[in-house]
Structure formats: C-alpha cells, structure tokens
Amino acid sequence: MGMQRITSIFFLVIFATTYTDLGQLVKLPILVQHYFSHYQKNPVSFFNYLQEHYTYHGDDGDNKEDMQLPFKLAVPAPSLVASLPSAGQETIETPPVNQDTKFFPPISFVASIQVFSIFHPPRTVC
C-alpha cells in the first residue's frame, strides 16, 4: 500500500472513532468482562444481561462499572465549522425593473374539467 493510502485510512479511523459512536466499540471487552462477573454471581443469558443493563437498571452496587459499558452514555461529538474570512462589506444592487416587462405569459389555455378528472372511462391509446 502506498503511503497516501495508509495516511488516509489512519485519518479516517481517527475521524470515525472521534466523531461517531464507533469509538464505543473499544469498550466491548469491558462489556464481556462485566457479563462474566455477573454470570458468576447469578447465571443469566447474555441477552437477559443486555436487556437488564440497557433498559431500566436499578442500582445493584456496581453503578460505576455499569456506566463504563459501551453505548451506555451519549458521547458528545464536537462540531467543526469552517468559514472563510470576508473581504469586507458587500452590497448587492438590484437591477432596475422595467414596468413594461411582463413576468408571466398571458393565459391562453383553459383546462377542461373532463381532462383532469380521475373519474372518466378508460381510453385506448393508439
């Protein structure tokens, strides 16, 4: 792989883990370790463990560890706003409007109710 490609992938990974929730995937080993500690105390399926910890979960003495689980808390993502400096105050002049100019063409088409009605008999198209 070329150096540009490696650099691009590096910055893409940094961006994805910083500005999205993909960085939470790093905490998956904590989730597994926490599950096994609960499993030793009370054998429960992994699905029930997830349901217990990610829906309403009362304080069972390990609230500090529970808050370290992935996707448990919303991670604030910083916003990035870039703007270019202006060259000074800009004024926009509107062109003069000629009163004789017509903006809309005259209506020369009168629609018939039968043409636009959806309740009409089927027609054959040749």
Secondary structure as the mmCIF struct_conf table of DSSP 4:
data_model
#
loop_
_struct_conf.conf_type_id
_struct_conf.id
_struct_conf.beg_label_comp_id
_struct_conf.beg_label_asym_id
_struct_conf.beg_label_seq_id
_struct_conf.end_label_comp_id
_struct_conf.end_label_asym_id
_struct_conf.end_label_seq_id
HELX_RH_AL_P HELX_RH_AL_P1 MET A 3 TYR A 19
BEND BEND1 THR A 20 THR A 20
HELX_RH_3T_P HELX_RH_3T_P1 ASP A 21 LYS A 27
HELX_RH_AL_P HELX_RH_AL_P2 LEU A 28 LYS A 41
BEND BEND2 ASN A 42 ASN A 42
HELX_RH_AL_P HELX_RH_AL_P3 PHE A 46 TYR A 54
BEND BEND3 THR A 55 TYR A 56
BEND BEND4 GLY A 61 GLY A 61
HELX_RH_AL_P HELX_RH_AL_P4 ASN A 63 ASP A 66
TURN_TY1_P TURN_TY1_P1 MET A 67 GLN A 68
BEND BEND5 LEU A 69 LEU A 69
TURN_TY1_P TURN_TY1_P2 PRO A 70 PHE A 71
BEND BEND6 LYS A 72 LEU A 73
HELX_LH_PP_P HELX_LH_PP_P1 ALA A 74 SER A 79
HELX_LH_PP_P HELX_LH_PP_P2 LEU A 84 SER A 86
BEND BEND7 ALA A 87 GLY A 88
HELX_LH_PP_P HELX_LH_PP_P3 GLU A 93 ASN A 98
TURN_TY1_P TURN_TY1_P3 GLN A 99 ASP A 100
BEND BEND8 PHE A 103 PHE A 104
HELX_LH_PP_P HELX_LH_PP_P4 PRO A 105 ILE A 107
HELX_RH_AL_P HELX_RH_AL_P5 ILE A 113 PHE A 116
BEND BEND9 ILE A 118 ILE A 118
BEND BEND10 HIS A 120 HIS A 120
#
